[in-house]
Amino acid sequence: MKESPNPRHYLTVSDLASDEILFLISRALKLKNRYKSGQPYRPAIGKIIGLLFEKPSTRTRISFETAMLQLGGNVTFLSSRDLQLRRGEPLKDTARVLSRYLDCLVVRTFGQEVVDELSRWSGIPVINGLTDQHHPCQVLSDIMTVMEHKHEDMKALKVAWVGDGNNVAHSWIQAAGRLGFALALACPEGYEPDKEILNRAQAESAAPITLTTDPKEAVESADVINADVWASMGQEEEASKRRKIFAPYQINDALLAKAKTDAIVLHCLPAHREEEISEEVLEGPHSVVWDQAENKMHLHKAVLEWAMEL
């Protein structure tokens, strides 16, 4: 454990400058190549990270655990229901105690204010593993996947987001603002992304960040198409209503035909086949979702290495 007066937190994509984003992705690609070649790399021996999760997880939890273990460190999983947080212990007290035990804390929770408060009082890095408003690590691993399959210069590409203006959409918007690539979002009326996040990124970006209700317009000539579930965790009661509203926003062969012929399709998973994406597209030649899922692990290694200054 090494407390710092200025730990490197990663709470939103906008926390990073463009060169920091590109550095982390470049580093993740190098770590992936090293892993594939069978070369061990264990700079985190003696380090321990905590995963404080209030929401269920498959990819985020396992990829962070595996990333830390591959770096030579250790992991302790902290379910909020097993901590004194459940009995009302303040976040600031939890943050200061965990800072004495751990070297880094990854948090997956509901409100962005939770990770903000933990980072405010923490003497170790706090990494946002997902909140209702942002999913910053996910989008860096998504961009890593795009660079692998399409082009190292994101400015040369058009990215389309089709569906809910949710936490992943917010992080894509911030990434577009920082890196200056074209981003077209298609969301049903009433399900748009946060206006402040959108406006700020539009003012910053050198390329257009557009919002429409027409998925065909957003996907037109796109190099990359993004899909996500229509009802996120905590919105299960809205699922039936959302299925009707979002039906025209399914990523299927007809919509894919509007994009470039060599377009790739991303989905951060879990996928609801025949809802936000068809079976044919998810399992088809344009889909890179399995590479995308694997890349979370490599990107998380880069983020952990950077945050803990290994």
Buried (B, 14 or more C-beta within 10 A) or exposed (E): BEEEEEBBBBBBBBBBEBEBBBBBBBBBBBBBEBBEEEEEBEBBEEBBBBBBBBBEBEBBBEBBBBBBEBBBBBBEBBEBEEBEBEEEEEBEEBBBEBBEEBBBBBBBBBEBEBBBBBBEBBBBBBBBBBBBBBBBBBBBBBBBBBBBBBBEEBEEBBBBBBBBBBBBBBBBBBBBBBBBBBBBBBBBEEBBBBEEBBEBBBEBBEBEBBBEBEBBEBBBEBBBBBBBBBBBBEBEEEBEEBBEBBEBBBBBEEBBEBBBEEBBBBBBBEBBEEBBBBEBBBEEEBBBBEBBBBBBBBBBBBBBBBBBEB
